[in-house]
Amino acid sequence: GTLVEYGPTAQIFTNPKDKRTEDYITGRFG
């Protein structure tokens, strides 16, 4: 796989910088 984004867990889940991350954690991808 590819590492798309990294950072503090809270930041990743509340304010992701990459649209792919947001799509994944909200269930729109994967």
C-alpha positions in Angstrom: 0.0 0.0 0.0 0.8 3.6 0.0 1.2 5.9 3.0 -1.1 8.7 2.1 -1.0 10.8 5.3 0.5 10.7 8.8 0.3 12.7 11.9 -1.4 12.7 15.3 -4.4 10.4 15.4 -6.9 13.1 16.4 -5.8 15.3 13.6 -6.1 12.5 11.0 -9.7 11.7 12.1 -10.9 15.3 12.6 -9.0 17.3 10.1 -7.3 15.1 7.4 -5.3 17.0 4.8 -5.8 14.5 2.0 -9.2 13.9 0.5 -8.5 10.1 0.2 -8.0 10.0 4.0 -11.3 11.7 4.6 -13.1 9.3 2.2 -11.6 6.3 3.9 -12.4 7.2 7.5 -16.0 8.2 6.5 -16.6 5.0 4.7 -16.7 6.3 1.2 -13.6 4.3 0.2 -12.3 0.8 0.9 
